[in-house]
Amino acid sequence: MKFLVHTYGCQMNVRDSEAVEALMLAAGHEKAACEDDAEIVIVNSCTVRQKAEEKAVGKAGNLIAAKKITGMMGCAVKRLGEGIFAKLPKLDFAVGPRALGMIPKIVADGRFPRLELGDDMMSRALAAHVEGGFQAFVTILVGCDNRCSYCIVPDVRGHEYSRPAREIVAEVRALAARGVAEVCLLGQSVLRYGARNAAWDDADAPSPGGYTEAFPRLLEALASIPGLRRIRFTSAHPKGCTDELFRACREFPQVCRHMHLPVQSGSDRILADMGRRYTRAEYLAAVSRLREFDPDFAITTDVIVGYPGETEEDFEATRSLMEEAGFDNSFVFKYSPRPGTRSAAREDDVPTAEKERRDQVLLADQQSRGLRRNERLVGSVREVLAEGPSKRNKSRWSGRDSGNRIVVWDVAQGDCPPPGSPVKVRITEAHAQILVGERVE
């Protein structure tokens, strides 16, 4: 059967979709070249914001109208439960985020159950990868127990669970053996790896570097794998920015000089109401320590504007924190109440137009800030892992440096480096979102 997976949402969903694709291929199915060619289409849904959920449900509705066998998976399925069939009465099947490993069996049986939420750890699905490519997502932590006031993730992704280190190391070793040069370790709050359950068992060897914390110890183990050039991870939390983490970043060149460190707000009052478990000063201290050993260390963040009760003073506190932190990039989201969360019980009292204004102010600030940060790199030589032709100019090649910055450079005919190969690029021009340079030997 020819299949296709449509993905909405975060990197965790991208990884889940890849796992389903790998499992379907292993079961003998064929990936369709396009939607028209597909016999069955699976929509991987997001519910972190209402618009994301609506887009996924709308897409499934269009597929049903086109007479496709249509399934849904992911976080919106978990949130809605049987209610998904009130929205989509002709949906063939729905699978929650911890039951995605069941999809090939559901398709093989041909008798589609209405709903499978599951409660297994998806060990087979978590390790399934599609062949090819030099980059791979690797899930190391499932679920979340942080319970931030605005976030529905703990309800739809379940309790936090750290995969055994030996499984992760074996998975990454196998990926590296088949040509993967860069892995990105995924977790809802990835620095909490090993906090809720034992990630390392008694049979595992001690850390040669003396690391006792689970996540730095995992970085150490992965850095020893032959052929693995880069290790990324996302998303981080200031509480996990410990001495051992900073030491691992210094000692292992494979660990990328980039951290996605969501702040959400710069107001201590709002941070406390959100349940973020750090203050403005503690957050900025983590940023400062990252930049102490590498001034070019790239830090990106997430910010929410229009949280219930957010005043102009609170907003200006966020704006000033972002300037003080000097973020390389920022992702700004307008607050969206999610059912069942603590903040949903509060009045959504910031008008839509004001949320939009605050959003645009922060984005404009970031454009200026990103340009200033990138201008500091003009004249430097960056190691870039080639990805392929630039999307905007096919005569240029594109890739990313260790700081996850997009770098483009001109290529001569016949001088196109294969994807995943390291290239030295001297930066000649800076923009807010990209760097432009020339290849050097």
MIBATOR-563338 format. One line per field, with one value per residue (C-alpha): z negated, x negated, y negated. Coordinates in Angstrom, 1 decimal, decimal comma. Example, Ala and Ser with C-alpha at 12.3 -4.5 7.8 and 13.67 -1.06 7.14 Angstrom:
REM MIBATOR-563338
pz	[-7,8_-7,1];
px	[-12,3_-13,7];
py	[4,5_1,1];
This chain:
REM MIBATOR-563338
pz	[0,0_0,9_-2,1_-3,0_-6,4_-6,8_-9,9_-12,0_-15,0_-16,7_-16,0_-18,2_-15,7_-12,8_-14,5_-15,2_-11,6_-10,5_-12,8_-11,4_-7,9_-8,7_-10,3_-7,3_-4,9_-7,0_-6,8_-3,0_-2,2_0,3_-0,3_2,2_4,4_3,7_2,1_5,3_5,5_1,9_0,9_-2,8_-4,3_-8,0_-9,6_-12,5_-14,6_-17,1_-19,9_-21,6_-20,0_-18,8_-15,2_-14,9_-15,9_-13,6_-10,6_-11,2_-11,6_-8,5_-6,5_-7,6_-6,6_-3,1_-2,7_-3,8_-1,2_1,4_0,6_-0,9_-3,7_-6,4_-9,8_-12,5_-15,0_-17,6_-20,3_-19,1_-19,1_-22,7_-23,7_-21,9_-22,4_-21,0_-20,3_-17,2_-15,6_-16,4_-14,3_-11,6_-11,6_-8,6_-9,9_-9,5_-12,6_-15,3_-17,2_-20,2_-20,5_-22,6_-20,2_-16,9_-16,8_-16,2_-12,9_-10,6_-12,3_-12,1_-8,4_-7,8_-9,6_-7,5_-10,3_-11,5_-15,2_-16,0_-18,6_-20,0_-22,6_-24,0_-27,0_-25,9_-25,6_-21,8_-22,1_-18,6_-17,1_-18,9_-17,3_-13,8_-11,2_-7,4_-5,5_-3,9_-5,0_-7,1_-9,9_-12,3_-15,2_-18,2_-21,0_-24,4_-26,7_-26,2_-27,9_-30,5_-34,2_-34,3_-34,3_-33,1_-33,6_-29,8_-28,4_-27,5_-26,6_-29,9_-29,3_-25,7_-25,8_-29,3_-32,2_-31,6_-30,7_-29,9_-27,5_-28,7_-27,7_-26,2_-23,7_-22,7_-22,2_-20,2_-18,0_-17,4_-16,7_-14,1_-12,5_-12,4_-10,8_-7,9_-7,3_-9,7_-10,7_-12,9_-15,5_-17,4_-20,8_-21,5_-24,7_-25,9_-28,5_-27,3_-30,2_-32,6_-31,0_-33,8_-36,4_-36,7_-36,0_-35,8_-32,4_-33,2_-34,8_-36,9_-33,8_-32,2_-32,4_-34,6_-33,0_-32,1_-32,4_-35,9_-34,8_-37,3_-35,7_-33,2_-30,3_-30,3_-30,7_-27,6_-25,6_-26,6_-25,4_-22,1_-21,5_-21,4_-18,4_-15,2_-12,4_-14,4_-13,8_-15,6_-18,5_-18,9_-21,5_-22,1_-24,1_-27,2_-30,5_-32,7_-35,7_-33,6_-32,9_-35,4_-35,8_-34,3_-31,2_-30,7_-31,1_-28,5_-26,1_-26,5_-26,4_-23,4_-20,1_-18,7_-21,0_-19,0_-20,1_-20,1_-22,7_-22,4_-25,8_-26,0_-28,3_-27,7_-29,7_-31,2_-34,0_-37,4_-38,2_-34,9_-35,2_-38,7_-37,5_-34,6_-37,0_-35,1_-38,2_-37,5_-37,8_-35,3_-37,0_-37,0_-33,3_-32,4_-34,6_-32,5_-29,3_-30,6_-31,5_-28,0_-26,5_-28,9_-27,2_-23,7_-22,9_-19,6_-21,3_-19,6_-21,9_-20,6_-22,6_-22,7_-24,0_-24,8_-24,4_-25,8_-28,7_-31,0_-33,1_-31,2_-31,5_-29,4_-32,2_-32,0_-28,2_-28,5_-31,0_-28,3_-25,7_-27,9_-28,8_-25,2_-24,4_-27,4_-26,5_-22,9_-21,3_-17,9_-17,0_-18,8_-18,2_-19,4_-20,0_-20,9_-24,0_-23,2_-26,1_-26,1_-27,7_-31,1_-31,7_-34,8_-32,8_-30,8_-34,0_-33,9_-31,8_-28,4_-29,0_-26,5_-23,4_-20,1_-18,5_-21,5_-21,3_-17,6_-18,4_-21,0_-18,7_-15,9_-18,3_-19,4_-15,9_-14,7_-17,7_-16,8_-13,2_-14,4_-17,1_-14,8_-12,3_-15,0_-16,2_-12,7_-11,7_-14,4_-12,4_-9,2_-8,4_-10,5_-8,9_-9,9_-9,4_-7,7_-7,0_-3,4_-3,0_0,7_3,0_1,4_1,6_2,9_5,2_6,8_7,8_4,1_1,7_-1,8_-5,2_-8,9_-11,3_-14,8_-16,0_-13,7_-11,6_-7,9_-5,7_-1,9_0,5_4,3_5,9_9,2_11,7_10,5_7,1_5,3_2,0_1,1_-1,7_-5,1_-4,0_-6,1_-4,2_-5,4_-4,6_-5,2_-6,1_-3,8_-4,4_-7,3_-7,3_-10,2_-9,4_-7,2_-6,6_-3,2_-2,4_-0,1_-0,3_-1,5_-1,4];
px	[0,0_-1,3_-1,3_-2,2_-2,6_-1,8_-3,5_-2,4_-4,3_-7,7_-10,8_-9,3_-6,5_-9,0_-10,8_-7,6_-6,6_-10,0_-9,6_-6,2_-7,6_-10,4_-8,0_-5,7_-8,6_-9,8_-6,3_-6,5_-4,5_-5,7_-6,1_-4,0_-5,6_-2,8_0,6_2,5_0,5_1,1_3,7_3,5_2,5_1,6_1,8_-0,5_1,1_0,1_2,1_-0,3_1,6_5,2_4,3_1,9_4,6_7,1_4,7_4,2_7,9_8,7_6,1_7,6_11,0_9,8_8,2_11,4_13,4_10,9_11,8_8,4_8,0_7,1_5,6_4,6_1,8_0,2_1,0_4,4_5,6_4,6_6,3_9,5_9,9_13,2_14,0_11,8_14,7_17,2_15,0_14,2_16,9_15,4_11,9_10,6_8,4_6,7_3,6_2,1_-1,6_-2,5_-0,8_-2,4_-4,2_-0,8_-0,1_-1,6_0,5_3,6_3,0_2,2_5,3_7,5_10,1_9,4_10,1_11,6_9,1_5,8_4,1_1,7_-0,6_-3,7_-7,2_-7,3_-10,8_-10,7_-9,3_-11,7_-14,7_-13,3_-14,9_-14,6_-17,7_-19,7_-20,6_-23,5_-21,3_-19,1_-16,8_-17,2_-14,6_-16,2_-13,4_-9,6_-6,9_-7,2_-6,5_-7,4_-3,7_-4,1_-0,8_-0,2_-1,4_0,7_-2,3_-2,3_1,3_0,8_-2,8_-2,5_-4,9_-8,6_-10,6_-14,3_-15,4_-18,2_-21,6_-22,7_-19,7_-20,6_-24,3_-23,6_-21,1_-23,5_-26,4_-24,3_-23,3_-27,0_-28,0_-25,6_-26,8_-25,0_-27,3_-25,0_-22,4_-20,0_-18,9_-15,3_-13,3_-10,6_-13,1_-16,2_-18,5_-16,3_-17,5_-17,8_-16,0_-12,9_-14,3_-17,7_-19,2_-22,4_-22,1_-24,7_-26,0_-27,1_-30,8_-31,7_-32,4_-36,1_-35,7_-34,1_-30,7_-28,0_-25,0_-23,1_-23,0_-26,7_-27,6_-25,5_-27,2_-30,6_-29,5_-28,2_-31,3_-33,4_-31,5_-33,6_-32,3_-29,9_-30,9_-28,1_-25,8_-22,9_-20,1_-16,8_-15,1_-17,0_-16,0_-18,1_-17,8_-19,8_-22,7_-25,0_-28,8_-29,0_-27,0_-29,3_-32,3_-31,0_-30,4_-34,0_-35,6_-33,8_-34,1_-31,3_-28,8_-27,5_-27,9_-24,2_-21,5_-17,8_-16,9_-13,2_-12,7_-9,0_-9,0_-11,4_-9,1_-9,7_-6,0_-5,0_-7,7_-6,4_-2,8_-3,9_-5,7_-9,0_-11,1_-13,7_-14,0_-15,2_-18,5_-19,0_-18,2_-20,6_-23,3_-23,0_-23,3_-26,4_-28,2_-27,6_-29,1_-32,1_-33,8_-32,6_-31,4_-30,0_-28,0_-24,5_-21,5_-18,0_-14,8_-11,0_-8,9_-5,1_-3,4_0,0_0,0_3,0_2,3_-0,8_-1,1_-3,1_-5,7_-5,9_-6,3_-9,1_-10,8_-10,8_-12,0_-14,9_-15,9_-16,0_-18,4_-20,6_-20,7_-21,6_-19,7_-20,9_-17,3_-13,9_-10,6_-7,7_-4,3_-1,0_0,6_3,2_5,2_5,2_8,0_7,1_4,1_3,9_3,7_6,8_8,8_7,6_9,2_7,4_7,3_4,7_6,6_5,7_4,5_2,1_0,7_0,0_-1,7_-3,9_-4,7_-5,8_-7,9_-9,9_-10,3_-11,6_-14,0_-15,3_-16,0_-18,2_-19,8_-20,4_-22,1_-24,4_-25,3_-26,0_-28,1_-30,6_-31,3_-32,3_-35,9_-35,8_-36,1_-33,3_-33,1_-29,8_-28,3_-27,0_-23,3_-22,6_-21,6_-20,3_-16,5_-16,6_-19,6_-20,5_-23,9_-24,8_-25,3_-23,9_-24,7_-24,9_-27,8_-28,1_-25,9_-23,1_-23,5_-22,6_-25,6_-25,5_-28,4_-28,9_-29,9_-31,6_-30,3_-31,5_-32,5_-29,3_-30,2_-28,1_-25,6_-27,2_-30,7_-32,6_-33,4_-35,4_-33,7_-35,0_-32,1_-32,0_-28,4_-26,0_-22,2_-19,8_-19,0_-21,9_-25,6_-27,2_-30,7_-33,3_-34,8_-38,4_-40,8];
py	[0,0_-3,5_-5,9_-9,4_-11,2_-14,9_-16,5_-19,5_-20,8_-20,4_-18,3_-15,6_-15,2_-15,3_-12,4_-10,5_-10,8_-9,5_-6,5_-5,7_-6,0_-3,6_-1,1_-1,3_-0,7_2,2_3,7_3,7_0,6_-2,0_-5,7_-7,7_-10,3_-12,8_-13,0_-12,1_-8,9_-7,8_-5,2_-6,1_-9,4_-9,8_-13,3_-13,8_-16,5_-19,2_-20,7_-23,1_-26,0_-26,0_-27,1_-24,1_-21,7_-23,3_-23,0_-19,3_-18,6_-20,7_-18,8_-15,4_-16,7_-17,6_-14,1_-12,4_-14,5_-13,3_-9,7_-8,9_-6,3_-8,8_-8,3_-10,8_-10,5_-12,7_-15,1_-16,4_-12,8_-12,4_-15,7_-15,1_-11,4_-10,1_-13,8_-13,6_-11,6_-14,3_-16,7_-14,0_-11,4_-9,5_-9,4_-5,8_-5,6_-7,7_-6,9_-8,8_-9,8_-6,7_-4,2_-5,2_-1,8_-0,2_-1,9_0,8_3,5_1,3_0,9_4,6_5,7_3,5_3,4_-0,1_-0,6_-4,0_-5,0_-3,7_-5,8_-3,3_-3,5_-1,7_-3,2_-2,5_-1,0_0,3_-2,9_-5,1_-3,4_-3,2_-5,4_-5,9_-5,1_-7,9_-11,5_-12,7_-14,1_-12,3_-13,1_-10,8_-10,8_-10,4_-11,6_-11,1_-13,2_-16,0_-16,5_-20,2_-21,3_-24,9_-26,7_-27,3_-23,9_-21,0_-18,7_-16,7_-15,8_-14,6_-13,3_-11,7_-11,4_-11,9_-8,8_-8,6_-5,9_-3,6_-5,0_-1,7_-1,9_-5,5_-4,8_-1,7_-3,6_-6,5_-4,0_-2,3_-5,7_-6,8_-3,5_-4,2_-7,7_-10,0_-12,8_-14,8_-13,8_-16,0_-14,6_-15,3_-15,7_-18,0_-19,3_-17,4_-18,4_-16,5_-13,2_-10,6_-12,8_-10,6_-7,1_-5,4_-6,2_-4,3_-0,8_1,1_2,9_-0,3_-1,3_-4,2_-7,6_-8,0_-11,7_-11,4_-12,7_-11,8_-13,6_-11,5_-14,0_-15,1_-11,4_-10,6_-13,4_-11,8_-8,4_-9,7_-11,8_-8,7_-7,2_-7,1_-9,2_-11,3_-14,9_-16,8_-16,4_-18,9_-18,8_-20,5_-21,9_-23,0_-24,5_-26,9_-24,5_-22,0_-24,4_-22,8_-22,8_-19,3_-20,4_-23,4_-21,2_-18,7_-21,6_-22,6_-19,2_-17,6_-19,4_-17,3_-19,1_-22,0_-25,6_-26,2_-25,9_-26,4_-27,8_-28,9_-31,9_-32,6_-35,9_-38,4_-39,3_-37,5_-37,9_-36,2_-33,5_-32,6_-32,5_-30,3_-27,9_-28,1_-27,6_-30,2_-34,0_-36,5_-36,7_-33,0_-32,7_-35,5_-33,9_-30,7_-32,7_-34,5_-31,3_-29,9_-33,0_-33,1_-30,2_-31,1_-34,6_-33,2_-30,5_-30,7_-30,9_-30,8_-31,1_-30,9_-33,8_-34,1_-37,4_-38,2_-35,7_-36,4_-39,5_-40,5_-44,3_-46,7_-46,7_-42,9_-43,0_-45,6_-43,4_-40,6_-43,0_-44,1_-40,6_-39,6_-42,5_-41,7_-38,0_-38,9_-36,0_-34,9_-34,0_-34,1_-32,3_-34,5_-33,1_-34,8_-33,2_-30,6_-29,1_-25,3_-23,3_-21,8_-23,9_-26,2_-29,4_-28,5_-29,1_-32,7_-35,4_-35,8_-39,5_-40,8_-41,9_-40,1_-43,4_-44,0_-40,5_-41,1_-44,4_-42,9_-40,0_-42,4_-44,6_-41,6_-40,2_-43,6_-43,8_-40,3_-41,2_-44,0_-41,9_-38,9_-41,2_-42,6_-39,1_-37,9_-40,9_-40,0_-36,8_-38,6_-37,6_-34,5_-31,0_-28,6_-24,9_-24,1_-20,7_-21,0_-20,3_-21,1_-24,0_-27,1_-27,3_-30,9_-30,7_-27,4_-28,6_-28,8_-25,9_-25,9_-24,4_-25,1_-25,9_-24,5_-27,4_-26,2_-29,4_-29,0_-29,7_-30,0_-30,2_-30,3_-27,0_-26,4_-23,8_-20,4_-21,7_-20,8_-19,1_-16,0_-16,5_-16,0_-16,9_-19,5_-22,7_-25,8_-29,0_-32,5_-34,9_-37,9_-39,2_-39,1_-39,2_-38,8_-35,1_-33,9_-34,3_-34,5_-33,5_-32,0_-28,5_-28,3_-25,3];
